[in-house]
Amino acid sequence: MERIVMYEIIFLDETGEEDRNTFNTKETLYWAISALKLNNVNIISSGKASDTGRISPDDIGNDIHEFLHGGDK
């Protein structure tokens, strides 16, 4: 099963509450960091998401397909 690397930014929203956004590429992460900095948003942390146990949607689809066609029961 292939693991997907996800990236996240944890920041303070306009009410001062912690919020997070996740991205599937470093390029998108860097773009979002730049946009947040331009808007003077307080970034708490950024980098690889701590939830590295995610699996790709394709793997889920493959598992369902195998189940429906007599695979893993």
N, C-alpha and C positions, 0 to 999 in steps of 0.2 A: 504494500500500500504506500503510495507516494505521499509525502508530507509537503504541505504548502507552507512556504515561509511568508508570514504576514508581518507587517510593520505597523506601528501605532504611534500616535502622538497623544500624550495626556496633557491637558491644559486646563486653565481656569476659564469658564465661560463668563458672560457679561454679569452674571449674578454672583460670581466668586465661587461657584460650585465646580468640582472637578468633572471634566468631561473627557471623552476619548474618541478618536477616529482611527479606523484601521484602513490599511492600504495593501494592495498586493504587489506593488513594485517600489523599489527604492526611489525611482524617479518621481513617482507620484508623492511619496513621502516628502522628498526634498521640496517639491513644488508647494505642498501644503504648509511646510514649515516656513517657507519664504512668505507665503500669503499671510500666515498668522503673525509673523514678525512685522510685516508692513502695517498691520492693524494693531500693533502694540499689545498682542495677546500674551499673557504669561504662560510660557510652555514649561511644564513640570518635568517631563521626560519624553524622549522619542527614541525609536530604534525597533528592534525585533519585538514582536508581540510576545507576551509571556505564555499565551495559549498556543503552544506549538503542536498540540495534539490534533489539530484540525486535519481533515482529509479532504481531498479535492472532490468537487461535485461529480467529476467523471467517475471516480472510484465508487461513489454512492450509486450512480446510475448503473455501473457495471455489476455491482452486488445485487441490485434489484433485478436486473436482466437475468443474471444467473439463477436467482431464486425462482423467478417466474418460469424459467425453461428447464427446471429439474436439477439445477446446480445445488449448492449448499442448502440443505433442508434442516 
